[in-house]
Amino acid sequence: MQTPSHKTPRRFSVGDRVRVVGEAPEYQGRIGTITNRYELAVADSQRDSYRYVVFFIEDGADAVFYGFELEMAS
């Protein structure tokens, strides 16, 4: 018997402005822009199957997050 796919839907697109809500203290509350996204080859059904690269214009830094670590910025 085959197991059904449990892929999570993409939550964000390239160009979206997002706020970091994850637990990484150096990024908590910062707002950035999605510059890339990629799907993990093997994803745990309890986690997002997408990772997002976020660029922070104020210092030129970028970092990679799961979708659950981000929310749309208003």
C-alpha positions in Angstrom: 0.0 0.0 0.0 1.4 3.4 -0.9 1.5 6.2 1.6 -0.2 9.5 0.4 2.0 12.5 0.0 1.9 14.9 2.9 3.5 17.9 1.3 2.7 21.2 2.8 1.6 24.0 0.4 3.9 26.9 -0.4 3.0 29.7 1.9 5.2 32.4 0.4 6.4 33.5 -3.0 9.6 35.3 -4.1 9.2 39.0 -3.5 6.9 38.6 -0.4 7.7 40.7 2.6 7.8 38.6 5.7 8.5 38.9 9.5 10.5 36.3 11.3 8.5 34.7 14.1 10.8 31.7 14.7 13.0 31.2 17.7 16.3 32.4 16.2 17.0 35.4 18.5 19.2 37.3 16.0 16.3 37.4 13.5 13.2 37.4 15.8 10.8 40.2 14.6 12.9 41.3 11.6 11.3 42.0 8.3 12.8 40.9 5.0 12.0 39.8 1.5 11.8 36.3 0.1 14.5 36.0 -2.5 14.3 32.2 -3.2 12.4 29.1 -2.1 13.1 25.5 -2.6 11.4 22.2 -1.8 13.1 19.7 0.4 13.6 16.3 -1.3 12.4 14.4 1.7 10.1 16.3 4.0 8.8 15.2 7.4 5.0 15.3 7.2 5.0 17.4 10.4 7.2 20.2 8.9 7.0 22.5 5.9 8.4 20.9 2.8 9.7 24.3 1.6 12.5 26.5 2.8 12.7 30.2 2.1 15.7 32.5 1.7 15.0 35.9 3.3 17.1 39.0 2.6 17.3 41.8 5.2 17.9 45.1 3.5 19.0 47.0 6.6 22.3 45.0 6.9 22.5 43.0 3.7 22.2 39.7 5.6 20.2 36.7 4.4 19.1 33.6 6.1 17.0 30.4 5.4 13.8 29.6 7.2 11.0 27.1 7.3 7.6 28.6 6.5 6.4 28.1 10.1 9.1 30.5 11.1 7.7 33.3 9.0 4.5 35.4 8.6 3.4 37.9 6.1 4.6 41.4 7.1 1.9 44.1 7.1 
